[in-house]
Every structure is written in C-alpha cells, then in structure tokens.
Amino acid sequence: MKKKFLAAAMAVVMAASLAACGSGSSKETPAADGKETPAADGDLITVGYAQVGAESDWRTANTESFKTTFTEENGYKLIFDDAQQKQENQIKAIRSFVQQDVDYIVVAPVVETGWETVLEEAKEAGIPVILSDRMMQVSDDSLYTAWVGGNFEKEGETCANWLADYLDKQGRADEEINMVTIQGTIGASAQVGRTQGVENVLKDHPNWKMLDKQTGEFTQTKGQEVMESFLKSYDDIDVVICENDNEAFGAIDAIKAAGKTCGPEGDIIVVSFDSVKAAFESMMAGDLNATFECNPLHGPRVEEIIQKLEANEEVDKIQYVDEAFFDTSMDLESILKERLY
Ligand code: GZL
C-alpha cells in the first residue's frame, strides 16, 4: 500500500544515511529545508469515516462499532466526521480525507443521490471508498469498492408480514385496519427500503388503509410531532409504523399525551425498526409491540474488507448484516441481557 511503501522506503533511506554518518542520532533526518520531517504515521492504516450524524440510538451504536474497531492498537488511525445529517458536510469531509491522502474512505451516506462528483475525486486520488449502512445511487459502481448494511426492503416486508400474522391471531384478519407511517429521512436507503417493503405486503391486504406517511427524520422529537399531527387528523388509527425506534418513542409519548393507549393491550399497535436496547425496554413496559432489527455493528465487517484489500484479495460488493425481529411474545429480558446495542 502506498503509505506502507513510503514508510518502508523512508526507513531504508534513513538507515542508509545514518550508517553513512557513523553514529546516528535518533532524531529524524532534517528535510531539505532544514525542518524536522514529520514522523511518518508508522504503519497505521488511515481511515477517513464520514458518519451521518448522531440522530438516533442506532447511530450511536454504529459509530461506537467503528471507534472500537479502528483503534491504534488494531493498527489504524481513524479520522471521524459527524455530518449532523447534512449531505454537504459529508461531501466536505470526503474532500478533506482526499486532501489528507487517507488510505481508505468509509461513508454512511445520509441520502442515496448526489455523490458522483466527490466519488470521482476519491477515485482520481486512488483512495478506495467503502459504503456502510445506507447505499449510494451512482451510474458507475466502480466508484465504491463495497457496501455493508441491512436489507431494508426485507426489513419492511418482515414487519408487514408480522403485522398480518399478529392481526390474524387477534381475529382481525378481515377487519378494516387504518395505518400511518412515520418515515425516516426521505431519500435515505433505510427509508426507501422500509417504505417499499411495507408497500409490497400492503397490496396483498385490501382491508388495510395507509392513511398518511410523513418523515420523522429518524428522531424522537420529530416522531412525536408527526404523531401529534396524525392524531389530530385521524381519530381511528389502528397501527403506526415508525421507521426507527426513536420515532416510535416519540409517537408513544404523543399517543399517551392524547389520552390513548398503545402496545399489546392498547388502542394503537406500534411497530418500529432498529431493535436498540431502549426498544426492548419499551416492549417490556407494554408500549411497543415489535421492533425489526437493523444491525449497526458494521465496524468489524468494514475492517474485514480493508484487511482483504490490504492482502489484495477480492471482496464482495454487497454484504448484508444478519437481522432478526423481536416482539412481546418473546423472553425479552433474557434476550436483552445478550444484546450488544
Ligand atoms: C439504518 C440506518 C437508520 C436507522 C436509524 O441502517 O440508516 O439511520 O434505522 C438511523 O435509526 O438514524
């Protein structure tokens, strides 16, 4: 790799020059302009990581997974950037990584489009780009080396099929069911896929009616606001589908504030995505009915890809993480004890 090659070449030159001078000092060989040459970063692999933000519990776990994987002890120098959910900040971060000539760029793209130009710049600089979490729509998929993440459309289908089974068990298979959806950030792969997955199953249930869909930006605050507006507009909501757990926590607060009830014993069925620890606590409290997992532990998977690239091995372009779902019929207390996020 270019960094390692340069460090090795420098070491050979320095050893040769020290040998030529007889006694060598441990100081760096002064550069031609007399300044100390900056100590090379040794053989650390430098990874620039452009993260979406810190909008949800899931995102916090996702970031932690990278920070605990790409440590100096493991042989990495991680340069982390939090874009606060703004694409322009992520583009700026990628450009900065190119200027710093990092060895790898990892991006969790906030939305799917608008990346071609900056990816071309990274390609021009010979820096591999690995996508984590959400996908980018690009005309030339050689602009990124690999993608690791959840199968969002499958998550949506699993959720809607679970709902059909749940309603059937309640003897409500043929009842008219009114639903609303609090979507994630519009244009984010997780939003696109989950919305599509639910729609794929909805069309098989003519008695299900999707009254409304609005974005909750994957945050608890916005999730509560959107649910408040839904409750003002519709007085017969049976199900609310939240495209992440944090939106569900906000929706549950809004439902209770409106004097209604939710969960297995309540008026409104609440389902969500991610399966963070707080979602287990909400199910155990009787508020949330089910959560559909989206595994955030991408750090080790991305490291696996980098190690393969270091060894000039082939890597799979698309790599899904393992995902399950959890509902109140399960032994949530025991499962929660084993959860890593
Ligand atoms: C899913 C990820 C989503 C989570 C949200 O892979 O992109 O973004 O579902 C997070 O919690 O904000």
Boltz pocket constraint, residues with backbone or C-beta under 6 A from the ligand:
constraints:
  - pocket:
      binder: B
      contacts: [[A, 55], [A, 56], [A, 57], [A, 58], [A, 59], [A, 133], [A, 134], [A, 149], [A, 150], [A, 188], [A, 190], [A, 217], [A, 218], [A, 243], [A, 244], [A, 245], [A, 273], [A, 274], [A, 294]]
      max_distance: 6.0
